[in-house]
Amino acid sequence: MHSGKTSVAPDHDAIVVGAGFGGMGAAIALQRRGLHDIAIYEREDDLGGTWHVNHYPGLAVDIASVTYSYSFEPNPHWSRLFAPGSELAAYAARIADKYDLRRRMRFGTAVESATWDDDDQLWRVTLADGASVTARFLVTATGFLSQPHTPAFPGIDSFAGRILHTADWDDHYRPDGRRIAVVGTGATAVQLIPELARTAAELTVFQRTPIWVVPKVDFRIPRAVRSLFAAVPSSQRAARTISNTILELLMVVGVLRFRQAKRLNRGAALLAKAHLRVQVRDAATRRALTPDYDFGCKRPTFSNRYFRVFNRPDVHLDTDGIERVEPDALVTTSGRRIPVDTLVLATGFNLWDVNFPAFEIIGRGGRNLGKWWRESRFQAYEGITVPGFPNLLSLNSPYAYSGLSYFTTIESQMAHMDRLLGELDRRGASTFEVTERANSEFLDAMTHNLQDSVFVDGRCASSRSYYFNQHGEATLLRPNSTSATFRAARSFPVDDYTYV
Ligand SMILES: Cc1cc2nc3c(=O)[nH]c(=O)nc-3n(C[C@H](O)[C@H](O)[C@H](O)COP(=O)(O)OP(=O)(O)OC[C@H]3O[C@@H](n4cnc5c(N)ncnc54)[C@H](O)[C@@H]3O)c2cc1C
């Protein structure tokens, strides 16, 4: 065991990697505990994470905006119930300014690796330009959906037209009169496809796995309501509580307590099927758009416009796989040749191969986090700390994601950080590490809770859901209610950690 004597002063109190809502929330939590020497490294050229990187047409939140925002920073000015992406980017910028985070951010700075130095009790972080920086605490806030996935179709390099990934959209691109192929039918494609279909000459949608889509109750928030939210903040808090409760019912009862509440889950599936029946005329197309896995195996989405596009004569649904790409066409596995001039990759993100973690992290005794997770199950105490990794707060860990809105996750993690760093202070210590015992008990509890969920008790085999890791375990979502998550964050036994 280390003596606890630090011989070298670190460059910073803390290094935070990632300037999305996660990294900013963590920086606010650190500041509240009096840690002000924080460096936030971000590989992109601005802050906002998801909401900076993604700006494809149609982008909007799929969680009502009263809920998808920090509870301590309500925004009375959302234009719609489900705000467009640009408003989220603007909201992120306002938060950064208000909490004076911008001057702590270094853009265009990718972190390559981090190693715990047990002699000096600090993290040594290596940046892409080779520079080395040290800090007492390391917070990784690199996101779950942050490493775009590009399928390796044979011949893709020979394609002579445009290739656009939804996470790297060209705002100058005009779909008017184009022959477009969209690959993928996840939540992003559901938002984008109706926008492209409006003016494209031909649009072919390549679907591997259909998605459950329920109606979207969205509208412009009237000026009077916005004024009310601004003048009487408790009115917006009440709206948030209602929205949170609906989401919680969907998530906890419909997905996590599937075994006990199959009827609610089946009800949601029936609603989505009725929506499809009303919107799509052709029976064969409806069949192709109907998932054969249970509702909730994969994140469902909301739209009133997606299904309807398949009634158009210039929009085609293709369920054959893509065999190869030619300079001006896609060739399907059944041998059909579809001429296209634009290939849109709505193929999402790679979580389990290149994230977890997003860069190499070496802990005490040379433990490699990525290897350890893959060899001894994906796990993290309360979804935030890992044995063998002192002073590491890993926000994008297994079982970290609680509830449907990401803000539940980050705010419960902020509460956990507050309690942990407060205890560290109280003991006059400088290093924390979660015990192997506490970590194993937490993993056992999560494994046990998962048994009731749709992931274990339902039919998810064909869902190809990012909730499942490469071993087939659903280790992304935390299988308990968000109130239980918050309770745990505020009252976990402080002796679940050792302090030096
Ligand atoms: C299109 C889209 C729509 C979404 N809609 C919703 C929604 O409606 N509701 C919801 O709850 N969630 C939604 N999400 C999930 C969304 O990612 C989270 O809600 C939230 O924005 C995540 O914040 P974050 O800070 O954890 O991660 P991110 O926003 O992904 O930020 C992580 C940051 O880390 C940076 N980074 C990564 N690796 C490195 C490195 N090695 N060095 C330096 N920087 C690095 C990235 O560049 C990125 O800026 C959506 C995601 C996408 C992609």
PDBQT file of the ligand as one rigid body, heavy atoms in Angstrom, charges set to zero:
ROOT
HETATM    1  C1  LIG A 601     -28.117  12.303 -32.367  1.00  0.00    +0.000 C 
HETATM    2  C2  LIG A 601     -28.246  12.082 -30.899  1.00  0.00    +0.000 A 
HETATM    3  C3  LIG A 601     -29.402  12.456 -30.225  1.00  0.00    +0.000 A 
HETATM    4  C4  LIG A 601     -29.512  12.248 -28.860  1.00  0.00    +0.000 A 
HETATM    5  N1  LIG A 601     -30.677  12.583 -28.239  1.00  0.00    +0.000 NA
HETATM    6  C5  LIG A 601     -30.800  12.342 -26.913  1.00  0.00    +0.000 A 
HETATM    7  C6  LIG A 601     -32.010  12.661 -26.222  1.00  0.00    +0.000 A 
HETATM    8  O1  LIG A 601     -32.952  13.185 -26.795  1.00  0.00    +0.000 OA
HETATM    9  N2  LIG A 601     -32.105  12.356 -24.911  1.00  0.00    +0.000 N 
HETATM   10  C7  LIG A 601     -31.068  11.771 -24.241  1.00  0.00    +0.000 A 
HETATM   11  O2  LIG A 601     -31.203  11.521 -23.038  1.00  0.00    +0.000 OA
HETATM   12  N3  LIG A 601     -29.910  11.497 -24.859  1.00  0.00    +0.000 NA
HETATM   13  C8  LIG A 601     -29.764  11.746 -26.161  1.00  0.00    +0.000 A 
HETATM   14  N4  LIG A 601     -28.591  11.434 -26.795  1.00  0.00    +0.000 N 
HETATM   15  C9  LIG A 601     -27.482  10.891 -26.014  1.00  0.00    +0.000 C 
HETATM   16  C10 LIG A 601     -26.460  12.026 -25.740  1.00  0.00    +0.000 C 
HETATM   17  O3  LIG A 601     -25.245  11.582 -26.182  1.00  0.00    +0.000 OA
HETATM   18  C11 LIG A 601     -26.472  12.384 -24.258  1.00  0.00    +0.000 C 
HETATM   19  O4  LIG A 601     -27.764  12.839 -23.924  1.00  0.00    +0.000 OA
HETATM   20  C12 LIG A 601     -25.488  13.478 -23.842  1.00  0.00    +0.000 C 
HETATM   21  O5  LIG A 601     -25.423  14.536 -24.739  1.00  0.00    +0.000 OA
HETATM   22  C13 LIG A 601     -24.143  12.877 -23.600  1.00  0.00    +0.000 C 
HETATM   23  O6  LIG A 601     -23.284  13.836 -23.067  1.00  0.00    +0.000 OA
HETATM   24  P1  LIG A 601     -21.778  13.430 -22.742  1.00  0.00    +0.000 P 
HETATM   25  O7  LIG A 601     -21.094  14.658 -22.316  1.00  0.00    +0.000 OA
HETATM   26  O8  LIG A 601     -21.768  12.268 -21.838  1.00  0.00    +0.000 OA
HETATM   27  O9  LIG A 601     -21.211  12.871 -24.100  1.00  0.00    +0.000 OA
HETATM   28  P2  LIG A 601     -20.963  13.624 -25.481  1.00  0.00    +0.000 P 
HETATM   29  O10 LIG A 601     -21.957  14.680 -25.692  1.00  0.00    +0.000 OA
HETATM   30  O11 LIG A 601     -20.814  12.548 -26.499  1.00  0.00    +0.000 OA
HETATM   31  O12 LIG A 601     -19.565  14.333 -25.250  1.00  0.00    +0.000 OA
HETATM   32  C14 LIG A 601     -18.384  13.594 -25.144  1.00  0.00    +0.000 C 
HETATM   33  C15 LIG A 601     -17.267  14.480 -25.644  1.00  0.00    +0.000 C 
HETATM   34  O13 LIG A 601     -16.026  13.813 -25.391  1.00  0.00    +0.000 OA
HETATM   35  C16 LIG A 601     -15.160  14.101 -26.476  1.00  0.00    +0.000 C 
HETATM   36  N5  LIG A 601     -14.123  13.065 -26.509  1.00  0.00    +0.000 N 
HETATM   37  C17 LIG A 601     -14.298  11.731 -26.693  1.00  0.00    +0.000 A 
HETATM   38  N6  LIG A 601     -13.100  11.106 -26.655  1.00  0.00    +0.000 NA
HETATM   39  C18 LIG A 601     -12.172  12.066 -26.431  1.00  0.00    +0.000 A 
HETATM   40  C19 LIG A 601     -10.748  12.046 -26.274  1.00  0.00    +0.000 A 
HETATM   41  N7  LIG A 601     -10.037  10.908 -26.328  1.00  0.00    +0.000 N 
HETATM   42  N8  LIG A 601     -10.097  13.210 -26.044  1.00  0.00    +0.000 NA
HETATM   43  C20 LIG A 601     -10.787  14.392 -25.967  1.00  0.00    +0.000 A 
HETATM   44  N9  LIG A 601     -12.136  14.461 -26.125  1.00  0.00    +0.000 NA
HETATM   45  C21 LIG A 601     -12.816  13.301 -26.337  1.00  0.00    +0.000 A 
HETATM   46  C22 LIG A 601     -16.072  14.062 -27.685  1.00  0.00    +0.000 C 
HETATM   47  O14 LIG A 601     -15.508  14.787 -28.757  1.00  0.00    +0.000 OA
HETATM   48  C23 LIG A 601     -17.337  14.720 -27.141  1.00  0.00    +0.000 C 
HETATM   49  O15 LIG A 601     -17.368  16.099 -27.402  1.00  0.00    +0.000 OA
HETATM   50  C24 LIG A 601     -28.452  11.638 -28.150  1.00  0.00    +0.000 A 
HETATM   51  C25 LIG A 601     -27.304  11.246 -28.827  1.00  0.00    +0.000 A 
HETATM   52  C26 LIG A 601     -27.195  11.458 -30.184  1.00  0.00    +0.000 A 
HETATM   53  C27 LIG A 601     -25.934  11.024 -30.872  1.00  0.00    +0.000 C 
ENDROOT
TORSDOF 0
